[in-house]
Amino acid sequence: MDVRPKTIFCDIDGTIVKAQPRHAYFEDPEPLTKNVQRIKEMIENGSVVIFTTARPKHIEERTRQMLTGLGFENFQLIINE
């Protein structure tokens, strides 16, 4: 039986928040609550979640704030360069 933690790559827009057009990235997104809860459950069960996004690098801090606001802590983020 393999007990190593699973690594999950999770897109942001359309997966944990309702997709936003680029001009709305600084607005509060609408969370997709069931998906957010499921990802949190995976983390609680030992999975490592790496968020990925095609959002531009210049809004990385805002994206991190948004993820923190959704209740995610100590996460990794891969963002578009």
C-alpha positions in Angstrom: 0.0 0.0 0.0 1.4 3.4 -1.1 1.1 5.9 1.7 3.1 8.7 0.1 1.2 12.0 -0.1 -0.3 12.7 -3.4 0.6 15.9 -5.3 -2.3 17.6 -7.0 -2.0 20.4 -9.6 -5.1 22.6 -9.4 -6.0 25.4 -11.8 -7.6 28.5 -10.2 -10.0 30.1 -12.7 -12.9 27.8 -13.4 -11.8 25.3 -10.8 -11.9 26.9 -7.4 -13.3 30.3 -8.4 -15.6 31.3 -11.2 -13.5 32.3 -14.2 -12.8 36.0 -14.3 -11.9 38.1 -17.3 -8.4 39.7 -17.1 -9.8 43.1 -16.3 -11.5 41.7 -13.2 -8.6 40.0 -11.5 -8.5 42.6 -8.7 -12.1 42.1 -7.9 -13.2 39.5 -5.3 -13.9 36.3 -7.2 -16.9 34.0 -6.7 -15.7 30.9 -5.0 -16.8 27.5 -6.3 -17.5 26.4 -2.7 -17.8 22.6 -3.3 -14.4 22.5 -5.1 -12.7 24.7 -2.5 -14.0 22.3 0.2 -12.8 19.2 -1.7 -9.3 20.7 -2.2 -9.1 21.5 1.6 -10.2 17.9 2.4 -7.4 16.6 0.2 -4.9 18.8 2.0 -6.2 17.7 5.4 -5.7 14.1 4.2 -2.0 14.8 3.4 -2.1 15.7 -0.3 0.2 18.5 -1.5 -1.7 21.0 -3.7 0.1 23.2 -6.2 -2.1 25.9 -7.7 -1.4 26.8 -11.3 -2.7 29.7 -13.3 -2.2 31.6 -16.6 -2.7 34.8 -14.7 0.1 37.3 -15.4 3.0 37.6 -13.0 2.3 41.2 -12.1 -0.8 40.1 -10.2 0.9 37.3 -8.3 0.5 39.0 -4.9 -3.2 39.6 -5.5 -3.6 36.0 -6.5 -1.9 34.8 -3.3 -4.1 37.1 -1.3 -7.2 35.6 -3.0 -6.0 32.0 -2.2 -5.3 33.0 1.4 -8.8 34.6 1.6 -10.3 31.3 0.5 -8.6 29.6 3.5 -5.6 28.1 1.8 -2.3 28.3 3.7 1.3 27.2 2.9 0.5 26.6 -0.7 2.6 26.6 -3.8 1.7 28.7 -6.8 2.9 28.4 -10.4 2.0 31.5 -12.3 2.5 32.6 -15.9 5.7 34.4 -16.5 
